[in-house]
Amino acid sequence: MKRFLIKTFLFIIPVFILIIPFEYFLQKIPNDYSYKNNYLNDNSENIQILILGASYSYNGINPEYFDYNTFNASHVSQTYDYCFKIFNKYQENFNNLDIVIFPVSYLSFYSKLSVGNEIWREKNYKIYYGLDIDNKKISNYFEILNNKLRYNLDRIINYFLKNEHDNICTPLGFIPLPFNEADTKNLEESGRNAAIRHTRDIDSKFYSNIYLENIAGFNEFINNSKNNNITVLLINIPAHYSYREHLDIKQLSKMHEAINHIVENNNNAIFLDWYDNDEFLDSDFADADHLNEIGAKKLSIMLSDYINSLNIIKKGNT
């Protein structure tokens, strides 16, 4: 038994010697999560408008077109609970923050990263933001456990030899979706498919609980924002009619019920319902529920003009 333990120990030691630097190098490869964490660490005291949310804002709101210091801290599939976690991490440094922008959508109140198909993204918040996450599984602490060995080797080689990395957002955190004429020909299909994919059994206990958790989280966030004179701007980002026409009426009504509850009970909350804004053309969409870079520019300018008309940004300088 003693000889077996010694042999096992002698086998494990070199494995760990290899794994530790391998993991270290993987985590050194730049990506959008590490970039945004570093940006917020260094610049959160200067931000006047903060954008949070999932891909609708990640690809749809470009801070470049705002007149005030604006940063997009959105990520793909970033659910509200992780928006709040990011905000809470830096809240003591948001000395000049006046407005936080959230996209609201047909799906968003029924989404939680820890229980969806995108659960694998949780590890990015633990590894690169250092956030406390609900799911404590070991793979959320290590890059090496989330991809095949060959893929991880290629990532290390491509970065350290070719400087190829995963940080693709602009300096202000935006990811443009390029215009592609072929996209405009597939809007009918992409709209129908996305609507089906986003429809939930909202009467089930599972999704009812997620809905209630998101409402409670929002109310807590807005109350805290009120105490710090921060306005919360909720926006229903434009979607193509081929997506809107296939939505379940009951689920859509619950979305509006949630928003109305938030806005009616909080004087620092504003809702912009631009879902069916007729200024957005087929050529503004990457797919039926996401704007391309042309549509994002249009939306960002409109949103900036609206914020300017509110005349509520008082902290700091532009």
N, C-alpha and C positions, 0 to 999 in steps of 0.2 A: 504493500500500500504506500509505504514511504517513497519507494522508487518511482511509483506511478505519479505521485504528487510532484516529485522533483522534475520528472520528464514533462509533465503538464505545464509546470511553472516555466521551465526552460523553453517550451514551445510558445507560451503566451507572451513572454517578454519581447521577443523580436517582432511579434505581430503588433504589439502596442507601440513599439519603436517606429514602425512603419505608419501606423494609423494616425498617430498624433500629428506629425508634420503634414501628412496628406490632408487631414481635416483642416489644419491651419491654412494651408495654401488654397483650399477650396473656399474658405471663408474670406480670403483676401481678394477674391475676384470681385471687382465692382459690380453692383447691380442697383436697380432703382430703389430697393429698400434701404440698402446701406447709404446710398446717396442722399435720400430724403431724411434719414435719421441724422446724418452729418450736417445737412443743411439746417435742419431745425435746431440742432445743438448750437450751431454757430450764428444763426440769424433770426431765431424766433422773436427776439425783442424788437425787431424792426418790421415784422409782418403786420399789416393793417387789415388785410383780407385773407382769410385762410379757406381753402377749398378742400373738402373731405368727400369721401364716397367711393363708389366703385367705378366701373369703366365708363358710365355715362358722363361723369365729370372728368375722369382720367383722360379720356379722348375727346371730350366735348367742351371743356372750358380752358381757354388758353390765357394765363396770367399776363402774357406779353401785351394784350390789348386793354389792360386796366390802367387807370390813371394813378392808382395808389399801389404801394408795395404789396404784392399779391403772390401767394405761393400755393401750388396744387399738391396737396399731400394725399391724393387719391391713389388707389391701387386696384387692379383687376379683382373683382369679386370681394372687395372690402366691405364687409357688412357693418351696420351701425355700431355694434359693440366694439369693433376694432377702431372705428373712427373715434369713439369716445376714449378708448385706451390711449391712442396717439395724442389726442388733445390733452388728456390728463397728465401725460408724461411731461409736457412742456408748459402747462398752464401758468406756472409761476413766472415764466419768462415772457409771456405774451403781454408785455406792458403797453403796447401800442395797438393791440388788436381791437378792431371795431366790429367786424362782420365775419361770421362763419357761414359758408355756403354748403348746403347739402343737396344733392339730387334726391328726389323722391320718385318712386316708380311703382308700377303695377306689382312688382315682385318684392320690393325692398323691405316691406314690413313683415314679410314671411321668410326672410333669409337670415341665416346665421352660419358663419363660416365653419364652425365646429361640427355641423351636422349635414353639410352639403357635399356635393361632388368635388368641391374645391378645397376640401379640408387639408389637403397636402400643403396649401399655402400658409397654414398656421406657423410652420417652422420658420418662415421668413420674419415673422413678427417677434419670435423668440430670439432667433440668432442675431438679427440685424437691428432690431429696435430694442431688444432686451426687455420686452414686455412680459408681464405675467399672463400666461394663457391657461384656459380651463383644461385643455387636453394635455395631460402630463406624460404622454407616451414618449419613449426614449428617442424615437426618430425625429421629434420636434426640436431636438437639441444638437443634431449633427447633420451636416450636408451629406456626409458619406453614406448615410443610411437611406437617402431619398432617391438615389439614382444608381444605375448599374455601374460597375467598376470601369468599364470601357468608356462610358460617357463622361464620368468624372475625370478620368485620365486625359481625355480629349480637351475638356474644359481647361485643365491646368496647363496643358501644352499650348493650347491656342492663346491663352492669356499671357503666359510668361515668355513665350517665344514670338507671338504674333500680335500681342496687345489687343486681342479680341475678347470682349467682355459682355456682361448682361446689362450694363447701365445705358439705357437707350432714351431716357427722358431728356427733355430740354433742361437748361439750367434752372428754370422755374417749375419743373416737375410735370410738364405736359407731354403727352404722347400723341402726335398727329397720326391720323389714319389717312393715307394718301388717297387722292381722287382716282378712281378707276371707272372708266365708262361702263365696263362690264358689270360693275356692282349695281348700276341703275336698272339693268335689265333683269336682275334677280330679286328685286325688292318684294314682289308679290310672294315668291316662295320663301324668302328669308323672313318676311313678316309673319306669315302663317306658322312657320316652324318655330320661330322665337316665341310667339304667343302661346303655342301649345307647350313649349318647354318651360315657360314661366308660370303656367297655371297650376295652382295647388288645391288640394282638398282642404279648403279653409275651414270647414266645419269639424275637421278632425281635431282631437285633443292635442296632437303633436303640433300642428300649425297654429292652432289657437294659442297655445302657450308661447310660441315664438313671437306671434303678433303682440301679445300682452307684454312680453319682455322688452320688445322694441319700443313700445309706447312708454313703458315705465322708464326705460333708459333715456328716451328723448325728453320726457318731462323733467327728469333729474338734471339732464344736461342744460336744458333751457333755463331752469331755475337758477343753476349756478352761473350761467351766462348773464342772467338778469342782474345778479349781484355784482357783476363786473362790468356792467354797461356794455355788453356785447349783444349785437343784433344777430339773430339766427335767420338766415334767408333760405327757405326751402324752394326748390325749383323743379317743376316737372318738365324735363328737357324734351324738346320736340322729337316726335316719333312719326314715322311715315304712316299714312292711313292704312296700308296693308298690314301693319302690326296692330294698330288701334282697333280695326274692325273685327279682329278675331279674339279680342279680349273677353274674358268672362265678366259679365255685368256685375255679378255679386262681388267678385274679388276687386273689381275696379271701384265699386261703391265703398267697400271697406277701406280702400286706400284713401279716398276722399274723406271718409268718416274720421280716420286717424289724423289726417292733416287738419281738418276743421276743429277737432278736439284740441290739438296742439295750439293752433293759431288763436282760437277763441278764448283760451285760458292763459295766454301769455302775450303781453303787449310788446314783447321784444322779438316776436316771431312773425315773419312775413312769408306769404306763399305766392309764388308766380306760377300760374298754370299755363304753360306755353306748349303743352302736349300737342295741340293741333294748330299751332301758329302757322298761318298760311303764307308767311314770308319764306318758309323753307321749302325748297324745290327738290325734285328727285336727285339732282346733282349735288345736293348738300349731304347726302347720306352714304355711309360706307356699307351699311346694311339697314334693314328697316327700323331698327331701334338704336342705332349709333350714328353720330354725325362724323363725316370725314373732316379733313383739315379746312375745307372751304366753309362747311356748315359751322364748324367750331369757331372760326374767325367771326362769322356773322353773329352767332350766339354770344360770343364773348364781348363784342362791341355793344350789342344790345343790352347785355347785362351790366356792363360798365356804365353805360349811359343811364340806366335805371338807378344804379347805386348813386351816381353823381346827383341825380334828381332828388334823392332822399335827404341829402345834405346832413348826413349823420356821422361822417368820418371826421373826427376832431383830434384824435391822438396822433402825435408825431408829425412827420413831414412826408410829402409825396416824393 
